[in-house]
Amino acid sequence: MTRMTPKLPDRTTTARPRLLDEELTGKVIGAFYTVYNTLGYGFRESVYSRALTIELRRCGLRVDREVSFTVYYEGEVVGRYRIDHLVEGRLVLEIKAGKSLAPRDRDQLLNALRASDHEVGLLLHFGPRPTFCRVVAENERV
């Protein structure tokens, strides 16, 4: 009796599509886990924020903290918005350190992306278990 081995699919033809800013988000997620594994759970959001800034800069990334921008409606100023971190001028980070995430936390990041000209954001949760959520808002470019 002859045994036949099933043919495996060709991996070159089934490559997954690349994510927007995949390399940058990968570096940031790695830094997030480094900070979490070093500090553990239980600190205030400001502690994790400062530690993450240090780690991202050690990775050679440009990081701006507490970035504010103006929100417009029909060409009129309607408010100001603040984001926790802006990495390399294009990746928005929202840091949370509570016991759990609420749906409004993801919504907060999505609104920041929609109100700005940034398209990719990461919600980084330094909770009892470290978790992250990648959010994309395809903003129109003019």
VOPAGU-2260 file (C-alpha; in pm, 1 decimal, decimal comma):
REM VOPAGU-2260
SITE   aa  ch    i         X         Y         Z
SITE  MET   A    0       0,0       0,0       0,0
SITE  THR   A    1     136,0     340,6     -93,9
SITE  ARG   A    2     104,1     626,9     155,3
SITE  MET   A    3      39,7     964,9       7,0
SITE  THR   A    4     126,8    1286,5     183,3
SITE  PRO   A    5    -127,0    1560,6     132,0
SITE  LYS   A    6       8,6    1861,0     -53,4
SITE  LEU   A    7      53,5    2159,1     175,5
SITE  PRO   A    8     -73,1    2494,9      55,8
SITE  ASP   A    9     183,6    2724,3    -100,3
SITE  ARG   A   10     252,6    2987,3     168,1
SITE  THR   A   11     372,3    3245,1     -83,7
SITE  THR   A   12      27,4    3268,5    -239,8
SITE  THR   A   13    -163,7    3290,1      89,8
SITE  ALA   A   14      24,0    3581,7     244,5
SITE  ARG   A   15    -192,7    3797,7     463,8
SITE  PRO   A   16    -236,8    4162,3     367,4
SITE  ARG   A   17      -9,1    4410,4     541,2
SITE  LEU   A   18    -161,4    4625,8     812,6
SITE  LEU   A   19    -139,2    5002,6     797,2
SITE  ASP   A   20     176,9    5103,9     990,8
SITE  GLU   A   21     235,3    4739,0    1083,9
SITE  GLU   A   22     606,4    4776,9    1159,4
SITE  LEU   A   23     557,3    5079,5    1385,1
SITE  THR   A   24     262,9    4928,7    1572,5
SITE  GLY   A   25     465,2    4610,8    1623,4
SITE  LYS   A   26     749,0    4805,9    1785,6
SITE  VAL   A   27     507,2    4991,7    2011,9
SITE  ILE   A   28     328,9    4672,5    2116,4
SITE  GLY   A   29     666,6    4517,5    2198,9
SITE  ALA   A   30     755,7    4821,0    2413,8
SITE  PHE   A   31     413,4    4798,4    2582,9
SITE  TYR   A   32     479,2    4438,2    2688,5
SITE  THR   A   33     831,4    4525,4    2802,8
SITE  VAL   A   34     692,9    4796,0    3032,0
SITE  TYR   A   35     413,0    4571,8    3159,1
SITE  ASN   A   36     647,0    4279,8    3226,4
SITE  THR   A   37     882,2    4510,2    3417,1
SITE  LEU   A   38     626,3    4703,7    3623,9
SITE  GLY   A   39     338,6    4458,7    3646,5
SITE  TYR   A   40     -17,4    4558,7    3731,6
SITE  GLY   A   41    -138,1    4819,5    3978,5
SITE  PHE   A   42      27,2    5152,2    3901,5
SITE  ARG   A   43    -145,6    5471,3    3798,0
SITE  GLU   A   44    -184,0    5553,9    3431,5
SITE  SER   A   45      73,9    5835,0    3459,0
SITE  VAL   A   46     343,1    5588,4    3574,9
SITE  TYR   A   47     285,1    5359,0    3277,6
SITE  SER   A   48     271,3    5657,4    3043,9
SITE  ARG   A   49     611,7    5785,7    3154,4
SITE  ALA   A   50     766,0    5438,5    3149,1
SITE  LEU   A   51     630,8    5372,6    2799,4
SITE  THR   A   52     772,1    5703,4    2677,4
SITE  ILE   A   53    1115,7    5603,1    2807,9
SITE  GLU   A   54    1094,7    5259,3    2646,2
SITE  LEU   A   55     976,0    5392,8    2309,8
SITE  ARG   A   56    1258,4    5646,2    2301,2
SITE  ARG   A   57    1505,6    5367,2    2384,2
SITE  CYS   A   58    1371,1    5193,8    2074,1
SITE  GLY   A   59    1469,1    5501,9    1874,2
SITE  LEU   A   60    1114,1    5628,6    1825,3
SITE  ARG   A   61    1004,4    5991,5    1842,1
SITE  VAL   A   62     733,8    6033,0    2107,4
SITE  ASP   A   63     525,4    6337,8    2192,7
SITE  ARG   A   64     311,1    6327,7    2507,5
SITE  GLU   A   65     -19,0    6498,8    2581,3
SITE  VAL   A   66     -64,6    6627,9    2226,6
SITE  SER   A   67    -356,1    6869,1    2181,3
SITE  PHE   A   68    -534,0    6952,8    1859,2
SITE  THR   A   69    -835,0    7152,9    1752,6
SITE  VAL   A   70   -1163,6    6989,1    1654,6
SITE  TYR   A   71   -1365,5    7150,5    1376,0
SITE  TYR   A   72   -1724,0    7125,9    1264,7
SITE  GLU   A   73   -1806,6    7267,5     924,0
SITE  GLY   A   74   -1493,8    7481,2     938,3
SITE  GLU   A   75   -1571,8    7620,1    1284,9
SITE  VAL   A   76   -1371,0    7543,4    1598,4
SITE  VAL   A   77   -1583,9    7339,6    1838,8
SITE  GLY   A   78   -1327,7    7218,5    2087,4
SITE  ARG   A   79    -986,6    7083,9    2177,1
SITE  TYR   A   80    -883,7    6721,4    2212,4
SITE  ARG   A   81    -584,2    6566,9    2385,5
SITE  ILE   A   82    -417,8    6237,8    2305,9
SITE  ASP   A   83    -183,3    6056,9    2544,9
SITE  HIS   A   84     102,3    5989,5    2300,3
SITE  LEU   A   85     181,4    6049,5    1936,3
SITE  VAL   A   86     455,8    5821,1    1803,2
SITE  GLU   A   87     655,3    5919,3    1494,5
SITE  GLY   A   88     396,5    6188,8    1422,5
SITE  ARG   A   89     141,1    5933,9    1303,9
SITE  LEU   A   90      47,5    5666,5    1559,9
SITE  VAL   A   91    -193,9    5769,1    1836,8
SITE  LEU   A   92    -168,2    5589,4    2171,8
SITE  GLU   A   93    -435,9    5586,6    2438,2
SITE  ILE   A   94    -318,3    5449,4    2774,0
SITE  LYS   A   95    -551,8    5291,9    3031,0
SITE  ALA   A   96    -461,2    5138,0    3366,8
SITE  GLY   A   97    -791,5    5046,0    3529,0
SITE  LYS   A   98    -918,1    4704,1    3622,1
SITE  SER   A   99   -1108,3    4668,6    3295,2
SITE  LEU   A  100   -1175,6    4853,6    2972,8
SITE  ALA   A  101   -1510,9    5007,8    2893,4
SITE  PRO   A  102   -1650,0    5047,1    2539,0
SITE  ARG   A  103   -1605,9    5422,7    2578,2
SITE  ASP   A  104   -1226,5    5374,4    2597,1
SITE  ARG   A  105   -1212,6    5241,5    2240,7
SITE  ASP   A  106   -1462,6    5508,0    2133,6
SITE  GLN   A  107   -1238,2    5777,5    2281,7
SITE  LEU   A  108    -949,2    5660,4    2064,4
SITE  LEU   A  109   -1167,7    5629,7    1754,9
SITE  ASN   A  110   -1300,0    5984,3    1805,0
SITE  ALA   A  111    -945,0    6116,1    1842,7
SITE  LEU   A  112    -851,2    5954,3    1513,2
SITE  ARG   A  113   -1163,1    6080,3    1336,6
SITE  ALA   A  114   -1114,6    6435,1    1464,4
SITE  SER   A  115    -749,1    6444,6    1359,5
SITE  ASP   A  116    -561,2    6357,2    1043,9
SITE  HIS   A  117    -421,7    6038,1    1202,3
SITE  GLU   A  118    -548,3    5698,8    1092,0
SITE  VAL   A  119    -400,0    5437,2    1326,5
SITE  GLY   A  120    -419,8    5414,8    1703,7
SITE  LEU   A  121    -346,0    5166,8    1979,1
SITE  LEU   A  122    -543,2    5136,7    2300,4
SITE  LEU   A  123    -293,8    4997,4    2552,1
SITE  HIS   A  124    -445,9    4854,1    2870,1
SITE  PHE   A  125    -213,4    4801,4    3167,0
SITE  GLY   A  126    -478,9    4599,6    3349,1
SITE  PRO   A  127    -462,9    4272,1    3544,0
SITE  ARG   A  128    -374,2    4117,6    3206,5
SITE  PRO   A  129    -203,0    4336,1    2946,5
SITE  THR   A  130    -419,9    4387,7    2639,4
SITE  PHE   A  131    -421,2    4611,3    2337,5
SITE  CYS   A  132    -665,5    4708,1    2067,3
SITE  ARG   A  133    -564,3    4838,0    1724,2
SITE  VAL   A  134    -805,0    5098,4    1584,8
SITE  VAL   A  135    -806,6    5233,5    1229,2
SITE  ALA   A  136   -1008,1    5529,2    1101,4
SITE  GLU   A  137    -964,5    5587,7     729,9
SITE  ASN   A  138    -966,2    5965,1     716,9
SITE  GLU   A  139   -1005,5    6142,4     384,7
SITE  ARG   A  140    -694,1    6316,2     257,2
SITE  VAL   A  141    -722,0    6642,2      66,2
